[in-house]
Amino acid sequence: MTVETTEPLLAADSPGTPRPLSPRQQEVRTLFDRLAADRDRWVERNRAFHEADRAYLRFLVPENASILEIGCGTGDTLASLTPSRGVGIDLSPAMVEQARIRHPGLEFHVGNAEDPAALAGIEGTFDVILLSDTVGFLDDIEETLRQLHRFATERTRIIVSYHARVWEPVLAAAERLGLKMPQGQMNWLSTADIMGLLELAGWQPVKREWRQLVPKRLLGLGTLLNRTIAPLPGIRLLCLRNYVVARPAPAAGQGRRRDGRPPSCTVLIPCRNERGNIENAIRRLPRFCPDLEVIYVEGNSRDNTYEECLRVRDAYPDWDIKVMKQPGKGKGDAVRAGFAAARGDILMILDADLTVPPETLPKFYRAMATGQGEFINGTRLVYPMADQAMRFLNFLANRAFARIFSYLLNQRFTDTLCGTKVLWRSDYEQVVANRHYFGDFDPFGDFDLIFGAAKLNLKIVEVPIRYADRAYGETQISRFTHGWLLLRMVLFAWKKLKAF
């Protein structure tokens, strides 16, 4: 039932002196107090939409994350994300009372999220800050987004979900016909508007996505269209629901370390039949940080590569070099084994063929250490490359697959198969913890990291390198065998990242 309240229309449950609500905020509060008792009925009427929306939010939000929801309503969306700590704030006392009854394990506050005094009643920082439709009701979106930095660390992600402007006539008609819960007058916002406001407020957009072309099941037809047709380029812009994910914009030159020390780094060198390149890797590798670890992971070579790794380790005692044999087969197995043994804050892969010159690794380190990116991918397709570095068909395939994966991952890639990839060890541990979503699917090792980084909403940045010829050995890539594997990766990514 609707909660009657005699308290003044001010932000409640918060320390300090709350400021009076604006006339529009009073209207919003009154509307949702009146709707609180009937919210379940409206949700049930549009169950397909709400279930699909929460399913995608569960994809975006890591398991057991701490979550703050601004405009939490009755708390059902927050509860569906199973947070380790879940906190909600809402303008409507009636909605919050319902939330506290339904979800006693979560924390709810009555308050105006645009008022610093109301936000002061919430303690701590959060992994995720969620605004589900809330931007439509805010008087000052930019200032509200700016205030939310008080709850953020450098690893926090803010998620803003809203409806597409093209759907507003349809939604208005649905309200008039009693098919949709009344919302009142809302702000007009496109995804570009939301991204612009986030940037003005000191947040850096990481990705955006569009979902739900048909927000009804229609005996299964709507679900089928949403999984097959809705994610397609162009068509997805017609979807009802859109999502923008952002991170706190890093200050100039500021990375994750707060103690003033440069982060340590591990350079992992997977090597199989690369004996002639092992010593050159160390001789050419700059000492780009004070604490640098090098790990050779050898893959059961036929040319005494393992013995050469041991010799180089002993010949360069002033370097922190470790040598290990991988337990299985393939570069992916070597990367997983090496990263499990690594101690550096930053993890970096250098292929032993040295076609990515070791001299370029300081650029990757700098991009990470200064906060410019959280997952750094090398790209060989910007500068002219050496004549024999990449065969023409491989070049065309790399270009094509890069465009496909940019669409699938919602972040720009020009060269998914460049072997040099860099990420924070703490983020890699999260990739491992969430690996069950994708499974053990990748013999290359590249896509395990790329897909994991995309699902964690990491900021992905590419560093151009000049691709060199091999000085020793032969390429271990088969155009047709590995091309078929890449096609399988595309289908796998479509299923896991789009058609669900």
C-alpha positions as CSV (number, residue, x, y, z in Angstrom):
1,M,0.0,0.0,0.0
2,T,1.0,3.6,-0.4
3,V,3.0,5.0,2.5
4,E,1.5,8.2,4.0
5,T,4.1,10.6,5.3
6,T,3.9,14.0,7.0
7,E,7.6,14.7,6.8
8,P,8.6,17.7,4.7
9,L,9.7,17.2,1.1
10,L,13.4,17.1,1.9
11,A,16.2,14.6,1.5
12,A,15.9,12.3,4.6
13,D,18.0,9.8,6.4
14,S,21.2,11.8,5.9
15,P,23.5,13.9,8.1
16,G,23.9,17.6,7.6
17,T,21.2,20.0,6.5
18,P,19.3,18.7,3.5
19,R,18.3,21.2,0.9
20,P,14.7,21.5,-0.2
21,L,13.5,19.6,-3.2
22,S,12.8,21.4,-6.4
23,P,9.2,21.4,-7.7
24,R,10.1,18.8,-10.3
25,Q,11.7,16.6,-7.6
26,Q,8.6,16.9,-5.5
27,E,6.5,15.7,-8.4
28,V,8.8,12.8,-9.0
29,R,8.7,11.8,-5.3
30,T,4.9,12.1,-5.1
31,L,4.5,10.0,-8.3
32,F,6.7,7.2,-7.1
33,D,5.3,7.2,-3.6
34,R,1.9,6.6,-5.3
35,L,3.2,3.9,-7.6
36,A,5.2,1.9,-5.0
37,A,2.3,-0.4,-4.1
38,D,1.6,-1.3,-7.7
39,R,5.2,-1.6,-9.0
40,D,5.1,-5.4,-9.0
41,R,2.1,-5.3,-11.2
42,W,3.8,-3.1,-13.8
43,V,6.9,-5.2,-13.7
44,E,5.0,-8.4,-14.3
45,R,3.1,-6.8,-17.2
46,N,6.5,-6.1,-18.9
47,R,8.4,-9.1,-17.4
48,A,10.3,-9.8,-20.6
49,F,11.8,-6.3,-20.7
50,H,12.9,-6.4,-17.1
51,E,14.3,-9.9,-17.2
52,A,16.4,-9.0,-20.3
53,D,17.6,-5.7,-18.8
54,R,18.7,-7.4,-15.5
55,A,20.4,-10.2,-17.5
56,Y,22.5,-7.7,-19.4
57,L,23.4,-5.9,-16.2
58,R,24.5,-9.2,-14.7
59,F,26.8,-9.5,-17.7
60,L,28.3,-6.1,-17.1
61,V,28.6,-6.4,-13.3
62,P,31.2,-8.8,-12.0
63,E,30.0,-11.4,-9.4
64,N,30.2,-10.4,-5.8
65,A,30.9,-6.7,-6.6
66,S,30.0,-3.9,-4.2
67,I,27.3,-1.9,-5.8
68,L,25.7,1.5,-5.2
69,E,22.4,2.1,-7.1
70,I,21.2,5.6,-7.5
71,G,17.5,5.6,-7.8
72,C,17.0,2.0,-6.5
73,G,13.2,1.9,-6.4
74,T,12.1,-1.3,-4.6
75,G,15.7,-2.7,-4.8
76,D,14.8,-5.6,-7.1
77,T,17.4,-4.8,-9.7
78,L,20.1,-4.3,-7.1
79,A,19.2,-7.6,-5.5
80,S,19.3,-9.4,-8.8
81,L,23.0,-8.6,-9.1
82,T,23.9,-10.5,-5.9
83,P,26.3,-7.8,-4.6
84,S,28.8,-8.5,-1.8
85,R,27.6,-5.2,-0.5
86,G,24.5,-3.5,-2.0
87,V,23.4,0.0,-1.2
88,G,20.6,1.9,-2.7
89,I,19.3,5.5,-2.4
90,D,15.9,6.7,-3.7
91,L,13.9,9.9,-3.5
92,S,10.7,8.0,-2.6
93,P,10.1,6.9,1.0
94,A,7.5,4.4,-0.1
95,M,9.8,2.8,-2.6
96,V,12.6,2.5,0.0
97,E,10.2,1.0,2.6
98,Q,9.3,-1.7,0.1
99,A,13.0,-2.3,-0.7
100,R,13.8,-2.7,3.0
101,I,11.0,-5.2,3.5
102,R,11.9,-7.2,0.3
103,H,15.7,-7.2,0.7
104,P,16.7,-7.0,4.3
105,G,20.2,-8.0,3.5
106,L,20.8,-4.8,1.5
107,E,21.2,-1.2,2.7
108,F,18.7,1.4,1.6
109,H,18.5,5.2,2.1
110,V,15.8,7.7,1.5
111,G,17.4,10.8,0.0
112,N,17.9,13.1,-2.9
113,A,21.0,11.8,-4.8
114,E,21.5,15.3,-6.1
115,D,22.1,16.6,-2.6
116,P,25.6,16.2,-1.1
117,A,24.0,16.0,2.4
118,A,22.1,12.9,1.4
119,L,25.1,11.3,-0.2
120,A,27.1,11.9,2.9
121,G,25.0,9.3,4.7
122,I,26.5,6.6,2.5
123,E,30.0,5.3,3.6
124,G,32.8,3.7,1.6
125,T,33.6,3.2,-2.1
126,F,32.1,0.7,-4.6
127,D,33.1,-1.4,-7.5
128,V,30.0,-0.4,-9.4
129,I,27.8,2.6,-9.4
130,L,24.5,2.0,-11.2
131,L,22.0,4.5,-12.6
132,S,19.1,2.6,-14.2
133,D,16.8,5.1,-15.8
134,T,17.7,7.6,-13.0
135,V,19.4,10.1,-15.4
136,G,15.9,10.8,-16.8
137,F,14.7,12.3,-13.5
138,L,17.7,14.4,-12.5
139,D,17.6,18.2,-12.5
140,D,21.4,18.5,-13.0
141,I,22.9,15.3,-14.5
142,E,26.5,16.6,-14.8
143,E,26.7,17.7,-11.2
144,T,25.2,14.5,-9.9
145,L,27.7,12.4,-11.8
146,R,30.5,14.6,-10.6
147,Q,29.4,14.1,-6.9
148,L,29.5,10.3,-7.4
149,H,33.3,10.4,-7.5
150,R,33.2,10.4,-3.7
151,F,32.2,6.7,-4.0
152,A,34.8,5.7,-6.6
153,T,38.3,4.3,-6.8
154,E,40.3,4.1,-9.9
155,R,38.8,0.6,-10.5
156,T,35.2,1.7,-10.1
157,R,32.8,1.4,-13.1
158,I,29.7,3.6,-13.4
159,I,26.9,2.1,-15.5
160,V,24.2,4.3,-16.9
161,S,21.2,2.6,-18.6
162,Y,18.4,4.5,-20.3
163,H,15.9,4.2,-23.2
164,A,16.6,5.3,-26.7
165,R,15.2,8.7,-27.9
166,V,13.7,7.0,-31.0
167,W,11.4,5.0,-28.7
168,E,9.9,8.0,-26.8
169,P,6.7,8.3,-28.9
170,V,6.1,4.6,-28.4
171,L,6.7,4.8,-24.7
172,A,4.4,7.8,-24.4
173,A,1.7,6.0,-26.3
174,A,2.2,2.9,-24.1
175,E,1.7,5.1,-21.0
176,R,-1.5,6.6,-22.3
177,L,-2.9,3.1,-23.1
178,G,-2.0,1.8,-19.6
179,L,0.6,-0.6,-20.9
180,K,3.6,0.9,-19.1
181,M,4.1,2.4,-15.7
182,P,3.8,6.2,-15.7
183,Q,7.1,8.0,-15.6
184,G,6.2,11.7,-15.9
185,Q,8.3,14.1,-17.9
186,M,11.8,12.7,-18.4
187,N,15.0,14.1,-19.8
188,W,15.7,13.6,-23.5
189,L,19.1,11.8,-23.8
190,S,20.9,9.9,-26.5
191,T,23.9,7.6,-25.7
192,A,26.1,10.4,-27.1
193,D,24.5,12.9,-24.7
194,I,25.1,10.5,-21.8
195,M,28.8,10.0,-22.8
196,G,29.3,13.7,-23.1
197,L,27.8,14.4,-19.7
198,L,30.0,11.6,-18.2
199,E,33.1,13.2,-19.7
200,L,32.1,16.7,-18.4
201,A,31.8,15.2,-15.0
202,G,35.2,13.6,-15.0
203,W,34.3,10.0,-16.1
204,Q,35.9,8.3,-19.2
205,P,33.4,6.2,-21.2
206,V,34.7,2.7,-21.8
207,K,31.9,1.1,-23.9
208,R,28.3,1.4,-24.9
209,E,25.8,-1.1,-26.0
210,W,22.2,-1.3,-27.3
211,R,19.8,-4.1,-26.4
212,Q,16.1,-5.2,-26.9
213,L,14.8,-4.5,-30.3
214,V,11.5,-6.1,-29.3
215,P,10.8,-5.7,-25.5
216,K,8.2,-8.5,-25.5
217,R,8.5,-12.3,-25.8
218,L,5.7,-12.6,-28.5
219,L,5.6,-16.4,-28.0
220,G,9.4,-16.6,-28.4
221,L,9.7,-14.5,-31.5
222,G,10.8,-11.4,-29.6
223,T,13.5,-13.3,-27.8
224,L,14.7,-14.8,-31.1
225,L,14.9,-11.4,-32.8
226,N,16.7,-9.9,-29.8
227,R,19.4,-12.6,-30.0
228,T,19.9,-12.7,-33.7
229,I,18.8,-9.5,-35.4
230,A,19.0,-6.8,-32.7
231,P,22.8,-7.0,-32.1
232,L,23.6,-6.4,-35.8
233,P,25.4,-3.2,-36.8
234,G,22.9,-0.4,-37.6
235,I,19.9,-2.3,-36.4
236,R,21.1,-2.2,-32.8
237,L,20.7,1.6,-32.8
238,L,17.0,1.0,-33.0
239,C,16.9,-1.0,-29.8
240,L,14.9,0.3,-26.8
241,R,17.6,0.0,-24.1
242,N,21.1,1.4,-24.1
243,Y,24.0,1.2,-21.7
244,V,27.1,3.3,-21.2
245,V,30.0,2.1,-19.0
246,A,32.7,4.6,-17.8
247,R,35.6,4.7,-15.4
248,P,37.0,7.7,-13.4
249,A,39.1,9.7,-15.8
250,P,42.7,9.4,-14.7
251,A,44.6,12.5,-13.8
252,A,47.5,13.3,-16.1
253,G,50.3,10.9,-15.4
254,Q,48.4,9.1,-12.7
255,G,48.2,5.3,-12.6
256,R,47.0,2.9,-9.9
257,R,50.0,3.2,-7.6
258,R,49.4,5.7,-4.8
259,D,52.6,5.2,-2.9
260,G,54.8,7.1,-5.4
261,R,56.7,4.1,-6.5
262,P,56.7,2.9,-10.2
263,P,54.8,-0.3,-10.6
264,S,56.8,-3.5,-11.0
265,C,56.5,-5.5,-14.2
266,T,56.8,-9.1,-15.5
267,V,57.7,-9.7,-19.1
268,L,56.5,-13.1,-20.1
269,I,58.3,-14.7,-23.1
270,P,56.5,-17.8,-24.4
271,C,59.0,-19.7,-26.6
272,R,58.9,-22.9,-28.7
273,N,61.7,-23.6,-31.2
274,E,63.1,-20.1,-30.7
275,R,66.7,-20.9,-29.5
276,G,68.3,-18.2,-31.7
277,N,66.1,-15.5,-30.3
278,I,66.4,-16.2,-26.5
279,E,69.5,-14.2,-25.8
280,N,68.5,-11.3,-28.1
281,A,65.3,-10.9,-26.1
282,I,67.4,-10.0,-23.0
283,R,70.1,-8.0,-24.8
284,R,67.5,-5.8,-26.6
285,L,65.1,-5.4,-23.7
286,P,65.4,-2.0,-22.0
287,R,65.3,-1.8,-18.2
288,F,62.2,0.4,-18.3
289,C,61.2,0.1,-14.7
290,P,63.2,-0.4,-11.4
291,D,61.7,-3.8,-10.6
292,L,61.6,-5.9,-13.8
293,E,61.0,-9.7,-13.9
294,V,61.5,-11.8,-17.0
295,I,59.9,-15.3,-17.3
296,Y,60.7,-17.6,-20.2
297,V,58.0,-20.3,-20.6
298,E,59.3,-23.0,-22.9
299,G,56.9,-25.2,-24.9
300,N,58.7,-28.6,-25.4
301,S,61.0,-27.4,-28.3
302,R,63.0,-29.6,-30.7
303,D,66.0,-27.1,-30.9
304,N,67.2,-27.0,-27.3
305,T,65.3,-23.8,-26.6
306,Y,64.9,-24.8,-22.9
307,E,68.6,-25.3,-22.5
308,E,69.3,-22.0,-24.1
309,C,66.9,-20.3,-21.7
310,L,68.8,-21.8,-18.7
311,R,72.1,-20.6,-20.2
312,V,70.9,-17.1,-20.7
313,R,69.4,-17.0,-17.2
314,D,72.9,-17.9,-15.8
315,A,74.7,-15.6,-18.1
316,Y,72.8,-12.5,-17.0
317,P,72.8,-12.7,-13.2
318,D,72.0,-9.0,-12.9
319,W,68.6,-9.7,-14.4
320,D,65.7,-11.3,-12.5
321,I,65.1,-14.2,-15.0
322,K,63.0,-17.3,-14.4
323,V,62.7,-20.3,-16.7
324,M,59.8,-22.8,-16.7
325,K,58.3,-25.5,-18.9
326,Q,54.7,-25.1,-19.7
327,P,52.5,-28.0,-18.5
328,G,50.4,-28.3,-21.7
329,K,50.5,-27.2,-25.3
330,G,49.9,-23.9,-27.1
331,K,50.6,-20.3,-26.4
332,G,47.5,-19.9,-24.3
333,D,48.7,-22.6,-21.9
334,A,52.1,-20.9,-21.7
335,V,50.6,-17.5,-20.9
336,R,48.4,-18.9,-18.2
337,A,51.3,-20.9,-16.6
338,G,53.6,-17.9,-16.7
339,F,51.1,-15.4,-15.4
340,A,50.3,-17.7,-12.5
341,A,53.9,-17.6,-11.5
342,A,54.5,-13.8,-12.2
343,R,55.0,-11.3,-9.3
344,G,54.9,-8.0,-11.2
345,D,52.1,-5.4,-10.8
346,I,51.9,-5.2,-14.6
347,L,51.9,-8.4,-16.8
348,M,53.3,-8.1,-20.3
349,I,53.7,-10.7,-23.2
350,L,56.6,-10.5,-25.6
351,D,56.6,-13.2,-28.3
352,A,59.9,-14.9,-28.6
353,D,60.0,-14.4,-32.4
354,L,60.8,-10.7,-31.6
355,T,58.8,-9.4,-34.5
356,V,57.5,-7.0,-31.9
357,P,60.8,-5.3,-31.1
358,P,61.6,-5.5,-27.4
359,E,62.7,-1.9,-27.6
360,T,59.0,-0.8,-27.9
361,L,58.0,-2.3,-24.5
362,P,58.6,1.0,-22.6
363,K,55.7,2.5,-24.5
364,F,53.3,-0.2,-23.2
365,Y,54.6,0.2,-19.7
366,R,54.2,4.0,-19.8
367,A,50.6,3.7,-21.1
368,M,49.7,1.4,-18.1
369,A,51.7,3.3,-15.4
370,T,50.2,6.7,-16.3
371,G,46.6,5.3,-16.4
372,Q,46.0,5.9,-20.1
373,G,44.7,2.4,-20.4
374,E,44.0,-0.8,-18.4
375,F,44.6,-3.3,-21.2
376,I,47.2,-2.4,-23.8
377,N,47.1,-4.2,-27.1
378,G,49.9,-3.8,-29.7
379,T,48.9,-3.1,-33.3
380,R,51.2,-3.9,-36.2
381,L,48.9,-2.3,-38.8
382,V,49.6,1.4,-38.4
383,Y,53.3,1.8,-39.4
384,P,54.7,0.2,-42.6
385,M,56.1,-3.3,-41.8
386,A,59.1,-5.2,-43.0
387,D,58.7,-6.9,-46.3
388,Q,58.5,-10.4,-45.0
389,A,56.9,-9.7,-41.6
390,M,53.3,-10.6,-42.6
391,R,52.0,-12.4,-45.7
392,F,49.4,-10.5,-47.7
393,L,46.5,-12.9,-47.0
394,N,47.3,-12.7,-43.3
395,F,47.2,-8.9,-43.5
396,L,43.8,-8.9,-45.1
397,A,42.5,-11.4,-42.6
398,N,43.8,-9.4,-39.7
399,R,42.1,-6.3,-40.9
400,A,38.8,-8.1,-41.4
401,F,38.9,-9.8,-38.0
402,A,39.9,-6.6,-36.3
403,R,36.7,-4.9,-37.6
404,I,34.6,-7.8,-36.6
405,F,36.0,-8.0,-33.1
406,S,35.8,-4.2,-32.6
407,Y,32.0,-4.6,-33.2
408,L,31.7,-7.6,-31.0
409,L,33.7,-6.1,-28.1
410,N,32.4,-2.6,-28.3
411,Q,35.9,-1.3,-28.1
412,R,38.2,-0.4,-31.0
413,F,40.7,-3.0,-32.2
414,T,42.9,-2.8,-35.3
415,D,45.0,-5.9,-34.6
416,T,43.7,-8.6,-32.3
417,L,46.5,-11.1,-33.1
418,C,49.5,-8.9,-32.1
419,G,51.2,-11.0,-29.5
420,T,52.1,-8.2,-27.1
421,K,49.3,-7.6,-24.6
422,V,49.6,-5.9,-21.2
423,L,47.3,-5.7,-18.2
424,W,47.5,-5.3,-14.4
425,R,48.0,-8.5,-12.4
426,S,45.0,-7.6,-10.3
427,D,42.8,-7.4,-13.4
428,Y,44.2,-10.6,-14.7
429,E,43.2,-12.3,-11.4
430,Q,39.7,-11.0,-12.1
431,V,39.9,-12.5,-15.7
432,V,40.8,-15.8,-14.1
433,A,38.0,-15.6,-11.5
434,N,35.4,-14.9,-14.3
435,R,36.9,-17.4,-16.8
436,H,34.0,-19.8,-16.2
437,Y,31.8,-17.5,-18.3
438,F,33.9,-18.1,-21.5
439,G,35.5,-21.4,-20.5
440,D,38.9,-22.8,-21.7
441,F,38.2,-22.0,-25.3
442,D,41.4,-20.2,-26.7
443,P,44.5,-22.0,-27.8
444,F,46.1,-18.7,-28.8
445,G,45.9,-17.0,-25.4
446,D,45.1,-13.6,-27.1
447,F,41.3,-13.9,-27.0
448,D,41.1,-15.2,-23.4
449,L,42.7,-11.9,-22.4
450,I,40.8,-9.7,-24.9
451,F,37.4,-11.2,-24.0
452,G,38.1,-11.1,-20.3
453,A,39.2,-7.5,-20.4
454,A,36.1,-6.5,-22.4
455,K,33.8,-8.3,-20.0
456,L,35.5,-6.5,-17.0
457,N,34.9,-3.2,-18.8
458,L,38.6,-2.3,-18.8
459,K,39.8,0.7,-20.8
460,I,41.5,-0.8,-23.9
461,V,44.2,1.2,-25.7
462,E,46.3,0.2,-28.6
463,V,50.0,1.0,-29.0
464,P,51.4,1.0,-32.6
465,I,54.6,-0.9,-33.2
466,R,56.8,-1.4,-36.2
467,Y,56.5,-5.1,-37.2
468,A,59.8,-6.7,-37.9
469,D,61.0,-9.7,-39.9
470,R,62.0,-12.9,-38.0
471,A,65.8,-13.2,-37.5
472,Y,65.6,-16.9,-36.5
473,G,63.1,-19.8,-37.0
474,E,59.8,-20.1,-38.9
475,T,56.4,-18.8,-38.2
476,Q,54.2,-21.1,-36.1
477,I,51.0,-19.8,-37.6
478,S,49.1,-21.8,-40.2
479,R,46.9,-19.5,-42.3
480,F,44.1,-22.0,-42.9
481,T,44.2,-23.9,-39.6
482,H,44.4,-20.8,-37.5
483,G,42.0,-19.0,-39.9
484,W,39.4,-21.6,-39.1
485,L,40.1,-21.2,-35.4
486,L,39.5,-17.4,-35.8
487,L,36.2,-18.0,-37.4
488,R,35.2,-20.2,-34.5
489,M,36.3,-17.4,-32.2
490,V,34.0,-15.0,-34.0
491,L,31.0,-17.3,-33.6
492,F,32.0,-18.0,-30.0
493,A,32.2,-14.2,-29.3
494,W,28.9,-13.6,-31.0
495,K,27.2,-16.2,-28.7
496,K,28.9,-15.0,-25.5
497,L,28.9,-11.2,-26.0
498,K,25.9,-10.4,-28.2
499,A,23.4,-13.2,-28.7
500,F,22.4,-14.0,-25.1
